[in-house]
Amino acid sequence: MLNDMTLLTTEELSERIKYDPRTIRDRLKDSVLLEGTHYIRPFGGRKILFLWEAIRDDMGKASNHSLAIPMARGGAAHG
């Protein structure tokens, strides 16, 4: 699975989704972006690598609905 994934640092992800790296670390990680689904910690360390395709696909699912907000368990809140 990981062979097909693009791994991004927090800074690289922030450039793609237009959120500040601090917001990603403090607010999105572990609430919207889940470990094992959207990011990994290689070798159990502190470094976080985000799985771009998983994040992009979940963002795409949410954008198919008007005013949808992606939820932690894969659903979407419709506004």
C-alpha positions in Angstrom: 0.0 0.0 0.0 2.7 2.5 1.0 4.6 1.9 -2.3 1.8 3.6 -4.2 1.5 6.6 -1.8 3.1 10.0 -1.9 4.6 10.8 1.5 4.6 14.5 2.5 6.0 16.4 5.4 3.7 18.8 7.3 5.2 21.7 5.4 4.6 20.0 2.0 1.0 19.2 3.0 0.4 22.7 4.1 1.4 24.0 0.6 -1.1 21.6 -1.1 -4.1 22.1 1.2 -3.4 25.8 2.0 -3.4 25.4 5.8 -0.7 26.6 8.1 1.6 23.8 9.3 0.8 24.6 12.9 -3.0 24.3 12.2 -2.4 20.9 10.6 -0.4 19.7 13.7 -2.6 21.3 16.3 -6.1 21.1 14.9 -6.4 18.6 12.0 -4.1 15.8 13.2 -5.9 13.2 15.2 -9.3 14.9 14.6 -9.7 15.0 10.9 -6.4 13.4 9.8 -6.1 10.0 11.5 -2.9 8.0 12.2 -2.8 4.9 10.0 -5.3 6.4 7.5 -3.9 9.8 6.7 -0.5 9.8 8.2 2.2 7.5 9.6 5.1 7.8 12.1 8.0 5.9 10.5 9.9 3.7 12.9 7.6 4.9 15.8 9.4 8.2 15.9 8.3 11.8 16.2 8.4 12.6 12.5 5.0 12.5 10.8 4.6 11.7 7.1 1.2 12.4 5.5 -0.3 10.0 2.9 -1.3 12.4 0.1 -3.6 10.1 -1.9 -5.6 9.2 1.2 -6.1 12.8 2.1 -6.9 13.9 -1.4 -9.4 11.1 -1.8 -11.2 12.0 1.4 -11.2 15.7 0.4 -12.7 14.7 -2.9 -15.5 12.7 -1.3 -16.4 15.7 0.8 -16.3 18.1 -2.1 -18.9 16.0 -4.0 -21.4 17.4 -1.5 -22.2 21.1 -1.2 -20.8 22.6 2.0 -19.7 19.2 3.3 -17.1 19.0 6.0 -15.1 15.7 6.2 -15.5 14.0 9.5 -13.0 11.8 11.4 -14.7 8.5 10.7 -15.0 9.0 7.0 -18.4 10.6 6.8 -19.3 14.2 6.0 -21.3 16.9 7.8 -23.5 18.8 5.4 -24.0 22.5 6.1 
